Amino acid sequence: MTGFSSIEICAGAGGQALGLQQAGFEHLALVEIDSDAVETLKLNFERRAGWERDHCDILSADVRTFDPLRDLDPANLARLRHHDLDLLAGGVPCPPFSYAGKQLGKDDERDLFPRMLELVELLKPRAVMIENVRGIMDPKFSSYRDWITAKLEGGMHFGDNGQFIDEVGLGYTVSKWDILEAHDFGVPQLRPRAILVAFRNDVIKNATYQWPARTNSVPVTFAGSLEKSMHERFSRYFDGSSWGDARESFARWLRKAREHGGVAPTLVGGSKKHGGADLGPSRAKAAWRQLGVDPMGVANDIETSAVKGTEERDLFRPDGPMLTVQQAAIIQGFPLEWQFSGGKTAQYRQVGNAFPPPVARAVGESIIEVLKASRAADRLAS
């Protein structure tokens, strides 16, 4: 191991893991409870060239019972003990804080912030990165954010009984807890995400943390991102087909997508508790229709559509074509070669719930700058 080590919980389809890998982290373990997402992680990391192919533990586990000192491969456990852990990362479940849910916060059984903090205490990583929805930054969760900060840094916060509680803290400094917008980093989608970045006190004392700056002065557009794949879908029916309006249908989609320009609405993955996949609540659906996309489901891929004869359902709808899983993945910033496991709805949910890799890469690179500075300071002191 020559780079910076990482363990990620709630890894999902690997959007954050891929971005952190691109930034320079080498994953000791990726932990995920959903079986389809676990297979997606294996499908990609076990076939891609890189450190993870031969060394990363991809674990199908509930993070509540995940014990790295028990569950890691002996070789990775030895690496963990010898080098210390550079980064503990995780996109803990969003529903407790999402506008699409009831925003129950700490009272939601799916809230895993407490478990993340337990793992911080156990592993004592040099850096911590936690990703969540924008809703966690709402005023109604200010006391909960204060509790999380106090657990990391030490200090006072309000308890459930309304009394101040003084936390000893885990020895960390929260360097930033703020919102990043995905379209500032080359993602053709409105996707604000709340990111917490913290460093162990002995690490940050030798460096200054710089929040990621936007990488795209001009946002990547929805139309530009999907024009090639949409043309590929429609072009099969341009000539010699009963679908005589295929050329006009493609031209109409492209015209609407360009006219309304800019970036796409936020993709919504949903959960297994609800029905089939669609592209979000009423306001989002209206925005998708303005872009020439029918938001009432997810299309079959090109080959499946041809075999099953679902062209009318997938492409030739009054509001325009539905998106395929691959097109949704493009909107999330995944590379074209990234594959997803499971049925169509399971694949779409993985995509819709993902953290865009370009944003994760930007945050990862900002963290690595501090870790490099800390390493350099340690070498000078030794």
N, C-alpha and C positions, 0 to 999 in steps of 0.2 A: 504494500500500500504506500503510494507516494503522494497522494493528494490530501484532501480534507475529508474526514469520515462523517457519515450521516446515518441517522436512523429516522425513518418517517412512519408515523402512525396515520391511520385513516387515509391510506394511499390512493384509494379509488382506482381510476383507470390510468394513473401514472402521469397526469399533467404536471403536478408539482415535482414529482420525482425526475421526470425528463428535464424540466427546466433547471433543477438543481444540479443534475448531472452535467448539463451543458455549461453551467457556471463553474464546474470544477470539483463538485463533491462526488465521493465514491460511497455508495450506499452499502452499509453493512446489513441492513434489513429494511424491508418494506412490509408493513403490517396492514392487513385489510380483512374485513369480515365477510364482504359480499363475494360469493363463490365465482360469479362471472367476472368481476373485477380482478380477482386473484388470477384467473386464467388469462385475462388481458395483460396483466403485469408479466406473467411468465412468457406469454406469446411474444412480447416485445423485448424484454430485458434479457431473456435467455437465448435470443437469436441475434441480437445486435452486438456488434463488436464493442468491446469495452470491458472494464473491470467487473461490472455487475454480472456479466454472462457466466463467469466462473466462480464468483465469490459471494454475491448477494443472496441473503436468505429472504425468500418471498414467502411470507407466513400467512396462512389462512387462520386468523385468530380474532377473537373479541379483545379489543384493546384493554377492556376492564380486567381481563385475566392474563394479558400478555406480561410475561416476566422475562426480560432480556437475559438475565443471569441464568435462566433455565432453558429458554427456547432458542437461543442463538446456537448456530453450529459452533463446535469447539474452537475451530480456527478463527472465526469471527469474534468469539468471546475473548480469545487470547489477544486479538488485535485491539479490541475494546479496552482491555485491562492494561495493555502495554502502552498504547498511544493516548488514552483518554478519547472521549467522543467530542468531535468538533461541533456538530450541529444535531439538535433534536428538533424535528419539524413535524407539522401536522395541520391538516385542514379539518379541525374538529367539526362535528355535525352542525349544519347551519339552521335547521328548522327551529331550534329554541329561540332564534333571534331574527328569523326571516319575516319580511312583511307578508309573505304568502301563507304563513302559519299563524299561530295564536300568540307568538312572542312570549312564551312562558319563562324564558331565561333559565335561571338556575333551578326552577321548579319543573322543568322538562326532563324526563328520564333520559333523554338522549344527550343531555349536556355533558360533554367530556372535558371541559376545562379543568375540573378538579383532578381527573385522572392524568391529564397532561402535566399538571403541576407535581403530582406524585412521581411521575417518571423523571421530571427535572430533578427532583430531590434524590432519586435513586441513581441516576446516571451522571449528574453534575456536568452536563455538556458545556463547552465553551460558549456556545451560542444557542439561542432558542428562537424559533420562528413559528408563529401560529397564525393561520389564515381563517377568515370567517366572512360572513356577509356584512354589508354596510350597516345593517340594523343593530349590530352589537355596539355601534358608536352612538346610538340614540340616547337622549337624556334619560330615558326610563331605565337604562342599564348602567348609569354612571356609578352607582354604588357597587354594582357587581364588578365593573372595571377597576374600581378602587380596591376592591378585595383582591382581585388577581394581581394587581400591581403591588399591593402590600405583601402578598404571599411571596412574590419574587424579590422585592427590594427591602421589605421591612417597613413598618410605619403603621399609622392609624387608619382604620376604616370603620364604617358603621356596621354593626352586627344586625342580625334579624330582629333583635329585641330593641333596636334603636339606640343602643349604647355603643360607645367607641371601644374598639378592640385593638390592642397593640400587637402587631405581628412581628416576630423575630426576623423573618425573611430568609430566603434561600441563598443570599449572597449574589444577587444579580442586579443589573441596572437596566431598566426598560429604556432603550435608546430612542425608540419611536413606536407609536401606536396610532396609525393613521390610515387613510384610504388611498389606494392607488386605482386609477381607472385604466382598464385593459387597453382601450383604444389609443392610449398614449404610448403603448409599447408594440404597435404593429398588429394588434388584434382588431378585426373589423366588427366590433361588437361593443355596445355599452355594457360594461361589466365592472362596476365598482366593487373592490374587495378591501376589507379591513385587514391590515397586517400588523402584527405585534413582532417587534424584533428586540431581543434582550441579550445581554452579554454577561458572562461571569465577571465579577468585579475586578479580578486580577487580570482579565483580558482587556477590558475596555479602558483601564487606567493608562494603557500604553498607546491608545489610538483614539481617533475621533470618528464616529460613525456618520456617513453621508447617505441620506435617503435617496433612493434611485430617482434620477432625472428622466423625464420623458425622452424616448429614443426616436419618436416620429413627430417631426414638426408638422407634417401633413398626414392626417390619419389614413390608414389603408381603408379603402371603401368596400362595402358589401358587394356592389356590382363587380368591381374589379377582381375581388377574391373568388367569386363564383362563376364568372363569365365562361371560363374554359370548361369547367365541369358541367355547367348547365347546357352549353353548346353540345358537349359530348352526349348528354342524355337525349336532347331533342333531335340531333342530327341523324340518328338512326331511322327517323321517320320522315326525313326530308323528301326522299324519292321512292317511288314505287310502293307507297304505303296507303292504307285506307285513311290514315291520319293526314288528310290533305292540308290541314292548317298548321302543320308542325313548324314551318318556317315563320309564319305569322305569330304563332304562339311564343316561339323563342324571342322574336323581335319585340313582341309586346312585353314579355317579362323584362328584357334588357332595358327597354325604354322606361318602364315604371321604376326599375331599380336605380337607373341613373338619374331620373327626374327627382326622386326623393332622396337619392344620394346618401352620403355619409355612411354611418355604421348601423349594424343591425341591433334590434332590441336584445335584452338579456335572454339567453337560452335558459330554460327552466327544466331541470331533470326530473323533478318530482320524486316520488317514493313508491315502494311496493304496496303501500296501503291504498293507493289510488289506481284508477283504471289505466287505459292505454296512453301512450305518450302523445302530447300535443305541445304547441309552442307557447304556452303560458296563459295568464289571465286575460280578461277582455281587452284592456288597453294595449297589451302586448300583441294580441291577435290583430287588432286594428292596425298597428304599426307594421306588422308583417304583410298584411294585405296591401298596404301602400307600397311596399317593396315588390309586389307582384308574386307573393308567396301565399299559398293556402296553408293556414296554421293549424288545421284540424287533425293533424296526424303526421306520420313520418312515412316517406315513400320507400318502396323496395329499391334495392340497388339496380343498376342497369340490367344485369344478367337475370336476376330473379324476376324483375318486371316483365322481361321478354318471355321467360319460361312460363310464368303464371298468367300472362296476358292481362296485367294490371295497369297498362299504359294510361287508360282513361282515368283511373283513380289516382295514379301517381303524378302524371304530367298534365293532362288535358282537363283541368278543372276550371270552373268559371272564375275563381279568384287567382288562378295560376298554379304552377306546380308545387307539390309538397317537397320539402327538403329530404334528401337521403341522409343516412347516418354519417357518411363520409363528408357531405357538405356541411353538416352541423359541426363536425370535427374541424374542418377548415376554419369555420367561424370562431372556434375556440382557440385556434392557433396551433393545433396538432400538425405534425408533418404528414404528408400524403401516405407515407409508408406505414404509419401507425395503424395497427389492427385492433379490433375489439371483439371480444368473445361473447357468446350467448345469442339469444334471439334478438330480433330487431328492437323490441321495446327495451330489453335489458341493455343493449348496446347504446341506444339513445340516452337512457338514463345515466349511464356512465359518462357520456359526453357532456350532457347538460349539467351534471353536477361537478364537472372538472374545474380545476384551477388552470387558467391558460398558461401553457409552458413558457411563452415569452416573458410574462410577468414574473413567474417563479425564477426564471433565469436572472432577470434584473435584480431581484431581491437577493438571490444567492450570490451574485457578483458583489453586491454592496457589503454583504456579510464577510465574504472572503477577504476583502480589502482590510478589514479590521483584524481578521485572523492572521493574515500575512504580517501586518504591522506588529502584532503581539509576538509572533514567532521571531521576528527580527529583533525585537527588544529583548526577548529571552536569550537569544544567542549572544547579544552584546553583553548581557549581564552575567553570562556563565564563563 
